[in-house]
Amino acid sequence: MDRLTGIHAVREALEAGRPLDRIVIAKGRQDTRTEEIVQLARKQGVPLRFEDRGQLDRLANSKDHQGIVALAAARPASTLEEIIEAAKASDAAKGLIVLLDGVEDPHNLGAIIRTSLAAGAHGVVIPERRAAGLTDTVSRASAGALSHLPVAKVTNLARSMEELKEAGYWLIGLDETAEQSYTDADYTSPVGIVLGGEGQGLHELTRKRCDFVVSLPTVGPVKSLNVSVAAGVVLFEARRQRMAQGKS
């Protein structure tokens, strides 16, 4: 069973219609957000239990649960093919997919998933090895976005990049050493945005498979941004360009 902890993660799972085995709420927790979850759960027939906070600590294996824990059947990761097909079927005619080359911090992964959803991306691709998995921490850091955005786990990221090229995608990698600015790239066609992991950035094999490599110009001694912040900057530049194209 997957554990979902915190107000946002549980509410987003309910709103997404994810099957939940039960929701456990700390006794004495009474506020508007909790009542919203109670009403959603009752409407969907999800069992509710009210337990002492110590029981929630044991259930969540943490005290950082905001007094709400849900148990859900483990959800299999999506496949790259499913994300590509979903992008084709979307009202947005052109796919936008995020590929992560070894992001290991679950908080960064969760933040990138939430930003990707907000910017209109169709999915995120992560490698099975040397990367953060789809844990409860990731779900919480995404503030529930993991319930809405498909994430594909792949055995070979380089091969997945080739599959995207065969499907008509241009691959734009982000690297602090690149001479071209991220604002000079064209994001209005089907695009895969490739981001490296904390510290080392893009692996050389991944970098070589990108059609374009761009950077985020910075001022002063700061040479690079946190990967989740960088993802937000590039994704919303893609959204800006696509909205401008739609208006024209």
Secondary structure, DSSP 8 states (H G I E B T S, - for coil): -EEEESHHHHHHHHHTT--EEEEEEETT--SHHHHHHHHHHHHHT--EEEE-HHHHHHHHTSS-STTEEEEE-----B-HHHHHHHHHHSSSSS-EEEEEE----HHHHHHHHHHHHHTT--EEEEESSSS--S-HHHHHHTTTGGGTS-EEEES-HHHHHHHHHHTT-EEEEE-TT-SEEGGGS--SSSEEEEEEBTTTBS-HHHHHT-SEEEE----TT-----HHHHHHHHHHHHHHHHHHHHH-
